[in-house]
């Protein structure tokens, strides 16, 4: 069901987020994200001599290269547009993610390395939110195929969301041996 009709209002801000996952020819995976913020009005900005309506106030990109275990092998970050001329200076700090594994403890480890003044709020939000999800969505089908070909243990995806709770009708249908309902 769509959202209810809104009250009368004025459009002020847009945030566009686009994430894509790629399987590389060398067996690694590239997970790329872009965040673009625009305003519907022009405003003064000291570092950029103003920002026009529709012109990105933020245009930021990040690429994680991961292996099958979701261990970060390389990171590239870029600030194409930011509100301050020094915003892009933080991009090399994202290299500190190399060697971390996306999984339990990921968010804490990222924030230890890039939280607050050590990083960029917008790139970190992109990284911890949609980019992490796209990494799972991109790599998990290949991982699941390997799991299926190997051991017949409990699928790792169980209990990761409401639909995949061990007592859900989805699990009862797809993994009856692991169903824990009535």
N, C-alpha and C positions, 0 to 999 in steps of 0.2 A: 504494500500500500504506500502511495507517495506521501510525502510530508503534507501536513495541513496547509491551507492557504495562509501565507504570512500577512502580518499587519503591514500597512503602508510603510515603505522604507526607501532608503537611498543607498545605492551600491557604492562602497568605499574602497575595498581592498580585495585583491585576488592573490591566491597562492596556488601555483601549479606545481605539482610534483609528478615527475615521470621517472619510473625505474624500469630497467630492462636487464634480463639475464641472458648471458651468452655462453655456449659451450665452445671452448677454444680447441683448435686442432691439436694442441700439445697436451690435451687432457685436463687442463685447468679450466676454471670458470671465471668470467668477468661479470661482475654485478655493478651496473652503473646507475647513478641517480642524479637527477637535476631538480633544483628548487628555484622557482622564479616567483618573486613578489612584485606586484605592481599596484599603484594607486590610481584611482579614477580622477585625480586632480593633480595639478602641478604644485610643487612646494620648493621652498628655499633649501639649499644644501651647500654648506661651506666648501666641502672637499670636491664637489662635482659641479659647482656653479649652478646649482638647481637641478631638480629632477622633474621632467615633464610627465603629464598624465600618460599612463600606458607604458612608460619607460621603466625597465626593471630597476627597482631599488636594490633587490638582491637577485643575482643570477649566479648560482653556485653549482658545481659539479663534483662528483666523487666516483671513483672506480675502485672497487675491491677486487683483487684477484685471489681466488680461494681454490683449495684442492677439494677432493671428494669428502674429506672429513670436516670441511668448512674452516680449515685453518687458513688464516690470511697470509698469503705469500707476498703480496705487494699492494700498495695503496697509491692512488694519484688523486689529488684534490686541487680544485681551482676555483677562485672567485673572479668571475668575469665582471661582475658588478657588485658593489657593496656601498653602504652609505658613507664609509670613510676610506680614504686612500690607503690606509694601512691594513684593511681587512684581509687582503690577499696574502699578507706576510705570514699568516698562520698555517697556510696550506702544507708546507713541508713537515709540520709537526704530526700530521696524520700518518706519517711513516712509522710512528710509534706503535701502530696497530699490528704491524707485521709480526707474525708468530702467535698472535692470539687466535683462539678458536671460538667461532660463533656457536654458542651453546650456554649451558649453565655458567654464570659468572661473567658473561660477555658484557652486559651493561655496566656492571661495577668496574670491570677492567678498563673499559672505554672511558668512563668518567674519571677514573684515577689518572689517566694519561691526558685527557682532553677536556675535562670539566672546567667550568669557570674561565679564568683568564688564560688557561693553557690552550684553549681551543676556540672554536666558533660555535655559538649556540645553534645557528641554522644548519651548518654542516653536521653537527653532532645529532640534532633532531632527525635529520634525514637519514643518517647512518643507523641510529638506534631504532627508528620506526620502520618506515617502508622498505629501506634497503635491506635490513636484516630479514624481513619477511620474504622479499624477493629472492634473497640468497637461498633460503629454505625451499621456496617454491621451485627454483631453478634446478637445484642440485638434488632434491629429494627423490624425484622419479628415478634417476639413475641409481641412487643409493638403495631405493626400495627394490629395484630389479635385482641388484646384487644380493640383498638380504633374502629375497625369495629364492634365488638360485642356490644360496648357501643354506644356513641353518634355518630351521622352522621355529625359531623362538618368537617371543612376543614382539609384534611390530612396534618400532620406536615411536610411531605417530600416535599410538593410543594415549588417551588422557591428556592430549595437548590442547583440546578445545571442547566446547559443549557437545558438538556433534560426534566427536570421537571419544567421548567418555566411555569407559569400559562397560557401563550399563546402558548404553544408548542403543536404539534400534539399528543404527548404522553399523555398529560393531557386531551386533547380533547377526546381521545379514552378511557382512563382509569377512568377519573373523569370528565365527561362532565358537571356536575353541578358546577364545580369549574374552568372551562375553561374561560379565559378572552380574547381570541382572537376575530377576526372579527365575 
